[in-house]
Amino acid sequence: MASSSCYNSPCAACKFLRRKCLPGCIFAPHFPPEEPHKFANVHKIFGASNVTKLLNEVLPHQREDAVNTLAYEAEARVRDPVYGCVSAITFLQRQVERLEKELDAAKADLMRYASNCNDVSVSPPLIGSHHHEGENIGSTLHNMAISRRMGYDHHGGGGSYFPWNDQNTSGGGGNI
C-alpha cells in the first residue's frame, strides 16, 4: 500500500499524534487517513510507543495481521473494558453449544420419526400437507426447526433460541 504522504495527507496515526507523516512512516500503510477511529482506539488501549515497538519487531509481511488484531482488540476493549474480545468469543462458543444441542435434538427427532415410520405400515400425512411421501420427513424437520426458532421447545429443555435472553448483561454491557 502506498504511503499516505504521497497524497500530501498524513496517515491517521500522524494526524492523531500531530506530527509530520514522513515517507518511511511505519503507521502509514496500516492507518489510512480515512480511518482515524482505528488508530484512536489502538492508541487509547495500547499507546503509540508500544504499537511502534511491536510493528518494528514483527516481520513486514505480518504487520497487517498484527495491526488488524490490535484494532479488533482495541475496539472490543472500548466497547467492553472488562472482557474485551473475550466476551465475543464466549458468546460465539455458547452459540455453538446451543446449536449443537439443537442439532442433536433434531437428529433424535429424525431417528424417532424414522423408527415410527418403520413400525407403522402406512404413515399418516402431515396436517395440511399434500406432498409426496418422501417429503414428509423434510417437512417435519422444517416445521420443528421453525417452532424451535420461535421459542417452542419440544423436549422440555426450556432453552431459548435467542442468545440474549439467557445471558448476563450486567457489568459494563458485556455479553457474558
N, C-alpha and C positions, 0 to 999 in steps of 0.2 A: 504494500500500500504506500502511496506517495505521502511524503511529509506534508502536513498542512501548511508549513511555512512557505511552500511553493506558491500557495494561493494568497499570500500576504494575510493569512488569518491564523492566529495562534491556535494550537490544539486546546482542547478543553482543560487539560491539566495546567498548561502555562497560563491560560486566561484566568483560571481559578486562582492560581498562585501569584498572578500579576507579575509575570516575568516574560522576557522575550523568548519566543519559541525558536531555538536555533535549528539549523538543518539536521543535526545529529540527535535531536531530542528523542529520548527513549520512550516518551509517552505518546508522541505524535501518531505513530501507526495504530495505536490501540484506543486512544481517547480523542475521536474526531470532534471538531468544534460544534457539530450538530447534536452531540450528546453530552451536554455539560453536567446533567444529573448523574451520569455514570461515574465520572471522576469525583464529583462532590460526595457521593456515597462512599466510594472507596477511600477517599481522603479522610472522611469523618470517622470511619471504622478502623482503618489501618495506618493512616498517616502517609504523607508523600515520601518521606525519607525511607520508611520501611518498604514501600512499594518500589522505590528506586533500587534499593538494595536487592530486593527479590528479583526484579527484572534483570538486573546485572548478573545475578548468579544463575539464572535459568538460561538454557540454550536458546538461541534465537528462534528456532522453529517451534519451541514450546511456549513462547511468550504469549501468543494469542490465547491459548488454552488457560494459561495462568491468569491473565487479565480477566477472561470471562468467568473463571472460578471466583476470583476476588470480587468482581462486580456482582455476581449472584449472591455470594455470602453477605456482602455489604448491604445489598438491597433487602435480603432476608433479615439481617440484623436491625436495619432501620425499621422494618415493619414489626418485628418481634424481637426486642432487645434481649430477652431472656433465652429463648431457644434458637433463634436464627433459622437456618435451613433445616435444623433437626426436626422442627415442627412439620415441615413439608414432607420430610422423609417418613416420619411416624405416621402422618395422615395417609400417605400412599401405602405404607405397609399394612395399616388397618384396613384400607380399602381392598387390598389384595386378599387379606384373610377373609373379609366378608364375601368377596366374590368367589373365593374357593369354597366356602361353606354353601353358597347359593348353587354353585355348580355341582357339588356333592349331593345336595338335596334334589336337584333336577335329575341327576343320574339315578338316584334312588327311586324317584317317581317313575322314571322311564323303565327301570327294571321291574317295579311293582306293576306297572301297566302292561308290560310285555308278558309277565307271568300270568296276569289275569286274562290276557287275550289267549294264551295257550290253554288255560283251564276251561274257558268257555268256547263252545264250538262256533257260536255266532255272536260277534260283539255288537252291542247296540251303537247306533250312530250318535255322534255328539249332538247336543241340543242345538237346533238351528243350523246344523252343518249338512251340506249337500255335496260334500267332497267324496272322492273315491276312497275306498277302504284303506289304502296305503297312506293317505294323508292325515288320518286321524291322530297318529302319534305326533306328527309335527304340529297339528293344530292344538292338541292338548298341551304340548310343551310351550307353544307360543302363548296360549291363554294363561298358563301358570306363570310364565315369566312376566307377563303384563300385570297380573294380580299381585305378584311379589313387589314389582316396582311401585305399585300403588299402596303398598304397606300392608297387604294381607298376607299373613304367614300361614301356610297350610300345615305346618308341622309343629306349631305351638312354641317355636323358638323365641318369639317376641322381638326379633331383630327388626330394625328399620332399614329401609333401602337408602334413606337419605343420611349421609355420613355426619352432617352437622347436628342431627337430632340426638345422637348419643355421645357427643364429645363434650369435654370440659373446656369451655371457652373462657374461663376466668384466668386472670393473671396476665395482663398485657395483651389480650386479644389473640393469644396463641391457639393453635389447633390441636393441642394435646391435653 
